[in-house]
């Protein structure tokens, strides 16, 4: 299983109001992923407590990791080494990735 510690500073997602009594999270995503949790973020994110070390065990596109409030230590895990490598490149060489 490939993993990477993501210790980079992330932008905190902003909140937009859908109705006066309900808030929806503005969702960010790197790419679509089969079985991803992107469509479940509105109900899933409020259930996640604040923690010191957040570990994403089946990360895929990292929709939950990218959209939750940042933790001091974050671990990305996925059995697919190529998708894990994408996030390593994004963390370590984002300027070169954007230029490519």
C-alpha positions as CSV (number, residue, x, y, z in Angstrom):
1,X,0.0,0.0,0.0
2,X,1.4,3.4,-1.0
3,X,1.2,6.2,1.5
4,X,2.4,9.8,1.8
5,X,2.4,12.2,4.7
6,X,0.8,15.5,3.5
7,X,2.4,18.2,5.6
8,X,1.7,21.0,3.2
9,X,-0.5,23.9,4.1
10,X,-3.9,23.6,2.4
11,X,-6.5,26.1,1.7
12,X,-9.5,25.8,4.0
13,X,-12.7,25.2,2.0
14,X,-15.2,28.1,2.2
15,X,-18.8,27.6,3.2
16,X,-21.8,28.8,1.1
17,X,-25.3,29.0,2.4
18,X,-27.9,26.9,0.6
19,X,-30.7,27.9,2.9
20,X,-30.8,30.0,6.1
21,X,-30.9,26.8,8.2
22,X,-28.5,24.6,6.2
23,X,-24.9,25.1,5.1
24,X,-23.3,23.2,2.2
25,X,-19.6,22.8,1.8
26,X,-17.9,24.2,-1.4
27,X,-16.3,21.0,-2.6
28,X,-12.8,20.7,-4.1
29,X,-11.6,17.7,-6.1
30,X,-8.4,16.8,-7.9
31,X,-10.0,14.3,-10.3
32,X,-13.0,11.9,-10.3
33,X,-12.5,8.5,-8.9
34,X,-14.6,5.4,-9.0
35,X,-16.1,4.8,-5.6
36,X,-15.1,8.3,-4.5
37,X,-16.7,10.0,-1.6
38,X,-17.1,13.3,-3.4
39,X,-20.9,13.1,-3.6
40,X,-21.2,12.2,0.1
41,X,-19.1,15.2,1.4
42,X,-22.2,17.3,2.6
43,X,-23.2,14.7,5.2
44,X,-19.8,13.0,5.7
45,X,-17.6,16.0,6.6
46,X,-19.7,17.2,9.6
47,X,-19.3,13.7,11.2
48,X,-15.4,13.9,11.2
49,X,-14.0,15.2,14.5
50,X,-11.0,17.4,14.7
51,X,-7.8,15.3,15.3
52,X,-4.0,15.6,15.4
53,X,-3.4,12.9,12.8
54,X,-5.9,12.2,10.1
55,X,-5.3,9.0,8.0
56,X,-7.2,8.5,4.8
57,X,-7.2,4.6,4.4
58,X,-8.8,4.4,0.9
59,X,-7.9,7.8,-0.4
60,X,-8.4,7.6,-4.2
61,X,-8.9,11.2,-5.3
62,X,-8.6,12.4,-1.7
63,X,-12.0,14.1,-1.7
64,X,-12.4,13.8,2.0
65,X,-8.8,14.8,2.9
66,X,-8.8,17.8,0.6
67,X,-12.2,19.1,1.9
68,X,-12.0,18.5,5.6
69,X,-10.4,21.0,8.1
70,X,-6.7,20.4,8.0
71,X,-4.9,18.4,10.7
72,X,-1.3,18.9,11.8
73,X,-0.4,15.5,10.3
74,X,-2.3,13.9,7.4
75,X,-1.6,10.5,5.8
76,X,-2.8,9.5,2.4
77,X,-3.0,5.8,1.7
78,X,-4.1,3.9,-1.4
79,X,-3.3,0.5,-2.9
80,X,-2.9,2.2,-6.3
81,X,0.7,3.4,-6.3
82,X,0.2,5.6,-9.4
83,X,-2.6,7.7,-7.7
84,X,-0.5,7.9,-4.6
85,X,2.4,9.1,-6.7
86,X,0.2,11.8,-8.2
87,X,-0.3,13.3,-4.7
88,X,3.5,13.0,-3.9
89,X,4.3,15.0,-7.1
90,X,1.6,17.5,-6.3
91,X,3.1,18.0,-2.8
92,X,6.8,18.0,-3.8
93,X,6.8,19.4,-7.4
94,X,3.5,21.3,-7.9
95,X,5.1,24.0,-10.1
96,X,6.5,21.5,-12.5
97,X,3.2,19.6,-12.5
98,X,1.3,22.7,-13.4
99,X,3.7,23.5,-16.2
100,X,3.4,20.0,-17.7
